[in-house]
Amino acid sequence: MLRGILRTLRPHQWMKNSFVLAPLVFSRHLGERDVTLRAIGATLVFCLLSGSVYAINDVLDAEKDRAHPTKRNRPVASGCVPPRLASAVAVGLIAVSIGAAPLLGVGFSIVASAYLLQNLAYSLVLKEVVFVDVLSIAAGFVLRVLGGSLAAGVEPSVWLLVCTFLLALFLALGKRSHELRTAGDRAGERRPVLRRYSAGAIRTLMLATGVATMCAYAAYTLAPHTREFFGTWMLVLTTPFPAFGLLRFVGFVGRRNGGESPTDSMLRDVPFLANLALYAAAVLAILYAT
């Protein structure tokens, strides 16, 4: 039962909350004890909140998940974890995280609450509205970055917020494209909003957001303010890493892998994770060793 509850919270997905730490890294405050501890605390709050949202979502979607080739194995859908228990755990995590959020500042507390409300709105309503669903997912990532900025006490970078939004939108569109491809005629049964999506439109938008993401990141690395703030032009040398990551994700979207989400595949892919590690190492070396 305990293992089932842990699976319901999907800790493997908490890697997405690393976006909370991005403002700390790109403000060059990484390693400063107080600021770093506050950023880590903010990340933990978002992990608890996202875990609670996953549990609530599994309770609400249990019936639809049973029609999905992989989601039917989720603890709530399979009957391993009773819905009431999953709901109780979610409420407990929300109480702890929202209760702890004010310790990191009023601004952070407001953003954390907004993140929770936005995700609840997504689970209840927004996921059924075409294109609004993917925009909602992207907004959740922006709130992570904004929360990390407020918790660490650093000014949020407009470039960082823009890049985050575009990247998250690209990933969300890729996930919808993969769902349409793998579900076939049963797409509407597994996710009703897919009935109103066009495979061609999603591919076009995915291409556009992918190109926009790389253009925004490249523009950020080349911006005079960036070069002046970091005292180096070398950040532009990191652009091949996100480019590889985007292309790798496109490959996951095109696969028929038994219905597994491309984001799940991405988090298990050794080349992708190695590229991510090299990107992180390159950024840290350029920002902190130059």
Residue, then its C-alpha position, 0 to 999 in steps of 0.5 A: m500500500l505504501r509503495g502504491i501511494l508513493r507511485t501515485l505521487r509520481p516522484h520520478q516526475w518531480m524532476k520538472n520542479s528543477f525549474v524552481l532552481a533555475p533563477l538561483v543558477f542564472s542569477r549566480h547565487l548558487g552556493e550562497r547558503d541562505v539563498t540556496l536553502r530557500a530555493i531548495g525549500a521552494t523546490l520541496v514545496f512544489c514537489l509536495l504540491s505536484g504530488s498532491v495534484y497527481a494524486i487528485n488527478d488519478v482519482l478524477d481520471a480513474e475511469k478513463d485511465r482504465a481504458h489506457p494501455t499504461k495508465r490502467n496500471r496506476p495504483v488508483a486505476s488498478g485498485c491498488v490504492p483506494p480513491r479515499l486514501a489517495s484523496a486524504v494523502a493529497v489533502g495532507l500534502i496540500a496542508v503541509s506545503i501551503g502551510a510551509a510556503p509563507l516561511l519563504g515569503v508572501g510572494f512565494s506563498i501567493v505563487a504556490s497557491a496560484y500553482l495549486l489552483q491552476n493545477l486543480a482548474y486544469s484537472l477539473v475543467l481546463k484539460e477539456v478545452v482545446f489548446v487551453d489545456v497545453l497553455s495551462i501546462a506551460a503556465g504551471f512551469v512559468l509559475r515554478v520559475l516565478g516561485g523560485s525567483l521570489a523564494a530566492g529573492v532574485e529578480p525574475s528574468v523575462w528571458l527565463l520566463v519566456c524560454t520556460f513558457l515556450l519550452a513547456l508549451f513545446l513539450a505539452l504539444g508533443k505529448r498531445s501529438h503522441e497521444l493522438r498517434t498512439a491512441g488512434d480511434r480510441a483517442g477520445e476515450r482516453r482523453p476527450v479533448l483529443r477529439r477536438y485536436s488536429a494532428g496536423a495543427i499540433r505538428t505545426l504548432m509544435l514545430a513553431t514553438g520548438v523553433a521559437t524556443m531555440c530562437a529565444y534561448a539563443a537571443y538570451t545568450l547573445a543579448p548585451h545585458t546577458r554578456e554584461f551581467f555574466g561578463t562573458w559571451m560564452l553562454v551561447l556555446t551551450t545552445p547545441f545542448p537544448a537543440f539536441g534535447l528538443l530533437r530527441f524529444v521529437g523522436f520520442v513523440g514519433r514512436r509507438n511505444g505502447g502508449e508511454s508518454p514521451t516525457d516519461s520516455m525522455l526521463r529514462d533515456v540515457p542520451f537525453l539525460a547525459n545531454l542534460a547533465l552536460y548542459a548543466a555542467a557547461v552552464l555552471a562552468i561558464l557562469y561560475a568559473t569564468 
